[in-house]
Amino acid sequence: MIEEIRRGRKQRMLEKQAGTEGKRRIASWIHVYRADADARIPADEAKLAGDMAEGCYSCVGTSHSYNGVQIVPNIRAMMMEEGGLHITAFDPATGIARIGASVTVEECKLFLLRHKRRLLNSGNYMKQTVVGALATGTHGFGERGVMADAVTAVTFLDDSGRRVRVARGEPDFAYVALSFGTIAPIVELELETAPIEAFISTSYVDRLSALHDLQQGTIASNWCVLPYSNPDDPVMMLHTLAPCDARVEAQSEKKGGGFFAPFARAIIGRYQWLDRWVPKLRRPLQRFICRLDVRQVDRTTTDPEDLDYLYDPKKGQAKDRAPNILRGCFSTTYTGYNLAFFVPLDKAPAIVKFIMLEADNLRDLGFFLKGVISVRELTGSSDLVFAANHAGPVAAIDLFADPRDYGWLERLQRLVLQYEPATRPHFGKSALVPAFRESLGEHHLDRLMAIHRKHYPNGRLMFSEQVRAFLQTGKALPGEAAAEAKLA
């Protein structure tokens, strides 16, 4: 608990520096990756272009990034989310919105709401910028689950500070729309929107064996399991969306547990608190819930104007209310390091069980998975080459651990990659390793770098060390500044 308080204090100290230019510390989500940089704040495109002309730079837009994909030490960092690129515009004739690089997901959703529109999909971290979310592969779940799939045009500045607009249908678009920082700075996006509407939102506490039966008639599913429950048939929390139907009534039902049911439900209701503050009880409590075979269902109709209906159907945002295991287990975990990757959808249950067994075998070494193993199903496919579901439907598997234990999560990722070569990376959450290159396609990665060199021939746009290693495109030597390590 003391370490968590200290970590929170450091995070607040870094946040206080936001909005100031000059030498300062920048950090990834949860601050596992951090570096000193020369922060520049682009008040407008002219200042951005001027700062770019001075030398090597990177672009930092608030994204749901645990892996430091945007963190490049000791160079000029364009703090896009702190700048003045706040354009928001909507064309009612086409349903296309134009969004600037400094606009957050929350700001974008509130703007669209004024026009009775919504994003096609989104993640559950509202403070990330729309550009940061799209560039690092942020996703929700269901059809067109990857946010970048809604993009119709991308506008960025090239090496000379000139605007370049690449639209859907052009040869380079499928690479530029989701390029994990190799094409930057993106100053503006154009993206599809949809009319607001209500959905039937149902959440369950059940067993993984019931997954397919409970998904019948739904259009999107997000589920998670307790990693230390029964590995043969673990306890599952499932959240589904279905088309709105006035004949479907709200439902709240609880069963199972016998004499100890009230105690078990008290644990479920306070699970996030217990998981955070009493981690040594994590495994025995999960085993206890599993043995009692507690089951619950909660069905409601979402408010059409709800900003976060994918994860929390009540109007407003989950951050304004106490956590609820039926809904809260799908919210951002601020107290843990997160690693995620994508696997073929039909293999997700088997891979989750495999991870459970491997994690349980590491207990004697002092490692525990934190909270839940979360799975979001992306049932459609995308034309964007580096989208998670470019090759077909996938499941995003999210693993959580205390920040000091994040190296164990990378070990679990390596094990999954050994057994499932089709595993694809999440560019904001995976450990970006060369093993992912095969599933993405070597020729696609080569094409991306060719597009990069076309727009940035002077080589001033810098990548993080994680991206350099992943792309196999040059790496700084010990003691050498990243800006001195030329791209291959």
Stockholm file with secondary structure:
# STOCKHOLM 1.0

chainA/1-488         MIEEIRRGRKQRMLEKQAGTEGKRRIASWIHVYRADADARIPADEAKLAGDMAEGCYSCVGTSHSYNGVQIVPNIRAMMMEEGGLHITAFDPATGIARIGASVTVEECKLFLLRHKRRLLNSGNYMKQTVVGALATGTHGFGERGVMADAVTAVTFLDDSGRRVRVARGEPDFAYVALSFGTIAPIVELELETAPIEAFISTSYVDRLSALHDLQQGTIASNWCVLPYSNPDDPVMMLHTLAPCDARVEAQSEKKGGGFFAPFARAIIGRYQWLDRWVPKLRRPLQRFICRLDVRQVDRTTTDPEDLDYLYDPKKGQAKDRAPNILRGCFSTTYTGYNLAFFVPLDKAPAIVKFIMLEADNLRDLGFFLKGVISVRELTGSSDLVFAANHAGPVAAIDLFADPRDYGWLERLQRLVLQYEPATRPHFGKSALVPAFRESLGEHHLDRLMAIHRKHYPNGRLMFSEQVRAFLQTGKALPGEAAAEAKLA
#=GR chainA/1-488 SS CHHHHHHHHHHHHHHHTTTCCEEEEEECGGGSSEEEEEEECCSSHHHHHHHHHTSCEEEECCCCCSSCTTCCTTSEEEEGGGSSCCCEEEETTTTEEEEETTCBHHHHHHHHHTTTEEESCCCSCTTSBHHHHHHTTCBCSSTTCBGGGGEEEEEEECTTSCEEEEETTSTTHHHHTTCTTSSCCEEEEEEEEEECCCEEEEEEEEEGGGHHHHTTTCSEEEEEECTTSCSSSCEEEEEEEEECCTTCCCEEEEECCGGGHHHHHHHHHTHHHHHHHCGGGHHHHHHHHHHHTCEEEEEEECCTTCTTTTTCCSSSCGGGSCCCHHHHTTSCCTTSEEEEEEEEGGGHHHHHHHHHHHHHTTGGGTCCCCSCEEEEEECSCCSSTTSTTTTSCEEEEEEEECGGGHHHHHHHHHHHHHHCTTCEECTTTSCCCGGGHHHHCHHHHHHHHHHHHHHCTTCCBCCCHHHHHHHTSCCCCTTCCGGGSCCC
#=GC SS_cons         CHHHHHHHHHHHHHHHTTTCCEEEEEECGGGSSEEEEEEECCSSHHHHHHHHHTSCEEEECCCCCSSCTTCCTTSEEEEGGGSSCCCEEEETTTTEEEEETTCBHHHHHHHHHTTTEEESCCCSCTTSBHHHHHHTTCBCSSTTCBGGGGEEEEEEECTTSCEEEEETTSTTHHHHTTCTTSSCCEEEEEEEEEECCCEEEEEEEEEGGGHHHHTTTCSEEEEEECTTSCSSSCEEEEEEEEECCTTCCCEEEEECCGGGHHHHHHHHHTHHHHHHHCGGGHHHHHHHHHHHTCEEEEEEECCTTCTTTTTCCSSSCGGGSCCCHHHHTTSCCTTSEEEEEEEEGGGHHHHHHHHHHHHHTTGGGTCCCCSCEEEEEECSCCSSTTSTTTTSCEEEEEEEECGGGHHHHHHHHHHHHHHCTTCEECTTTSCCCGGGHHHHCHHHHHHHHHHHHHHCTTCCBCCCHHHHHHHTSCCCCTTCCGGGSCCC
//
